[in-house]
Amino acid sequence: MRVRLLGLSAQWLDDLSDDEKAGLLSMVGEVFEIEEIDEYGQPWVRKFWFDEDGEACAFHSIGLEAQEMEVVDAAVVDEDR
């Protein structure tokens, strides 16, 4: 399933460095494929950043709360039924 990240409401954002926080906040508005759903039912998405050679140089994975996302590819959900 694909979801759009609407925002991040986690308190732990305040504990991150400015660079890490900026990276995570740059994900807001983007569409991601859900990579996994953890044992608590929380969906996880991941973003990779690439260097000038096209090599992955950093990534962030984040577990999302329901209010932080919207489904953008309902056809995938319907196909799984």
Summary of the structure (lengths in Angstrom):
residues: 81
radius of gyration: 13.7
end to end distance: 12.4
largest distance: 42.0
contacts: 181
relative contact order: 0.28
helix: 27%
strand: 35%
